[in-house]
Amino acid sequence: MKLEVDTHTHTYASGHAYSTLSENALHAKQNGLKMFCTTDHSESMPGAPHHWFFSNQKILPRFLSGVAVIRGVESNIINARGQIDIPLHVQQDLDWVMASFHEHVFKPGNSKKHTRALINIIKSGQVDAIGHLGNPNFDFDFHSVIAYAKEYNVAIEINNTSLKGGSRVGSTARCYQIATVAKELGAFITTGSDAHFCQQVGKLESVSELLDKVEIPVRQVITHTPLQFLAFLRLRGKPAIAEFAAL
């Protein structure tokens, strides 16, 4: 499947990534993207920036190297109540809020605990997507969580880095299972490179292969085109971005 949007990328501001936003944009262009989200880790992750960093994204241009830039964050799920580590007033300044489990912030527990946390964060209305759910350290009830994601219009991420085996070992089979359930339930899917170096931005080949093998309908994949992604943001109640009106 053709994917023109990458909704999960990092800059050196995350503390363990190695490129600037401008470098990411340049490689996004070279790798065929029309839009990407900049989603540095939020402050509970060791080395990550203070939440002021995310508030100040309003200064960023809407296009770099001819590619549309979505202002976002990869926040941390910090407890089973479904709280994340980005203040509400900062979330409201961003176009795109992801939430993910990270072992340094949320100690892995059992499936019931993880499921409760995911359902609570989905129901809170604070996040647009849940990141790298294939991680076997954070098992959860696929059907229950994805059913809530469908109901609340929260996208389920299929993460290219998870599929390549470089991190979160054991994720590949789970990603296929998650995608299959999402297809059955009609949930929205988003796709992210999880790039921590500029050359990885837009590298979504493994995700594309999965989507084709599982035969996910294009209408469910919000990253197929920028128009589909922007339509999803409107569905989420996000304000229109004037600079993207011509897309």
N, C-alpha and C positions, 0 to 999 in steps of 0.2 A: 504494500500500500504506500502511496506517495504521502509523505509527511512534510509539511512546510513550516511547522511550528515546533519549537523545542521549549517545553515549559519547566525545565529544571537545569539550571546552570549556575556555576559558582565563579567568583573572582577571588583574588588574593585576600580580600577582606574577610573571607570565611575563616582564615587562619591556617588552613591546610590545603589551599588551592594556590595556583601559581601564575594567573594571568589577570590582566586588567579588563575592564568592561570594553574598552575600545578594541583590544586584541580579540576578545570573544566575538564582538560584532563582525570584525573582519573575517574571521574564520566561519562564522555563521553564513556570511555571504558566499564564501568560497565553497561551502558545503551544501549550498542550495536552499538555505532557509529564506523565508520571507519575513519571519517574526520569531523572536525568542524572548523568554522571560529570564530576568536576572533574579536569582533566588538564593542569596547568600544565607548562611546559617544564622539563626537568631541567638541571642546572647547567652543562653544556658549551655551552648556547646563551647567547650574550651577553645579559646582563641577567637571567638566570634565577636562582632562589634556590638556596641550598645544600641538600644532601640532608636536612638537619635539618627543613627546611620540610615535607617529605613525611612524615617520621617523626611529626611532630606533628599530622598530620591526625586522629589518634585523638581529639582534643578536639572535632572537628566534630560537630554534631548530625546524626542520621540523616535528619531531615526539616527542610526549610526551605520556608516558604510552602506547606506541604502536599505538597511534591515530595520523593521519596526521593533521597538524596545518596550517590553511590558515590565512595569515596576513591581517587584514582588519580594517574597521571602519564603525560605523553608524554615518554618517554625518547629519547635520541639513540643511533642506531647509530653507533659510533665507529670501527670498523675491519672488515675483511673476515673477521676471526675471529668476528664476530657479537657482540662485546661491547657492552654498553650502559653508560650513565654513572649508574646507580643501584646502590648497593651491595646485595648480596644480603639483608643484614639489614633494609634499608629496604623492599625489594620485598616481603618477607614481612609487613610491616605494612600493605600496601595491598590493596585489593580488585581493582584493575584496573591493569595495566601495559601500556601501548602502547609500541611502538618505531617510530621513523620516521627516514628519511633527511632531513637538513637540510644544505644546501650550506655553511653556516658551520662545520659540524662534520665532515662527511664529504665530501671533495672528490670530485665526480662523476668516475667512471672509465668503464670499459666494461661491457657487459652481463654478461660472465663474472664480473667482480669483484663487481658488485651482486648477482648471483644467489647467489654463494658466501656473501656476507654475510647475505643473507636466509635462506638454508637453515640456516646455522650458528646464527642467533639463534632460528629456529623450533625447531631440534633441542635447543637449550640448555634449553628448558622455562621460561625466565625471563619470557616475554611472553605476554600473552593475545591480543594483536592487533597487526597491522602497519598503520601509518597511511599515508594518502594515497599509495598505490602508483602512482597515475596519472601522477605527475610524470615528464615525458619526459626530464628530466636524469638520471634513474636508471632507465634501461632494464634489463629483466631477463627471464629465461625464464619467461613466465607459467605454462606448464604444470608445469614442474619445481617452482617455488616453491609454487604453489597445491596441488599434489599433496602436498607435505610439510605444508602448513598443514592439509589435510584429515586426514592421518595423525596429526598431533600435536594436533589440536583447537585450532588457533590461528585466530582470526577475521581475515578480510580486510576492511579498511575501504573503504567507498565514501564519499568525502568531499564534502560539499555545496559547500564553498568551491572545491574543484578544478573541479567541474562548472559553477560560475557564471562562471568565467573571470577572477575577480579576482586570482588568484594561480596559480602553476604552470600557465601558459598552455600549451595543447596537451594537457591532461589528459583532456578529455571523451571523445574517441574511445577512448582507452586504458582509461578507466574502464568503458566499455561492453564492451570486449574482456575485461577482467579479470572483470567480472561474468558474462559468458557462460561463461568457462572455469570459474569457481567453481560455476556452475549445473551444468555438465556433470560436474564432479568431485564434487559434493555437499559442497563446503566451506562452512563457516559464514561469514556476512557480518554485519558490524556497520556502523552508520551514524553519522556524526558531522557536526555543523555546522561544527566547527573555529572556533567563535565566539570572536572577540577583542573583542566588545562585546556587552553583555547582550541587546540587542534581537535578536541573531542566534541566541540559544540556542533550540534546538527548530525552527529553520528548516531543514527537511529536504525541501522540495518537489521540488528537482531530483533528489535521491536517490530519493524515492518514485516519481517519474516513470520513472527508469531501471529500478528494480526491476519496475515494471509492464510496461515495454516488453520487457525481457529475460525476463519471466515467471518470476522467481525464486520457487520454492516458499516459502511462509511459514515452513515448518519450518526453513529454512536461515538466516532473518533473525533474529538473536538480539535485535534491538531492536524487534521487533514489539510485544512486551508485556514488562512487568517480570518476569513469571513465566518467560518464555523466557530472559530475560537471566540471571536467578538460576539457572536450570537449567544454563545454560552455565558459570557460575562453579563450580557443583558438579561438573560434568564436568571442569573444569580442576583439581579437587581443592582448591578454596578452601573455607575453613570457612564454615558457615552464618552468616548475619547475623541475630541474634535479633530485632532491631527490625523486620525485614521479614517476619516469620513470618505476619503477617495479610494480606500482599499477595496 
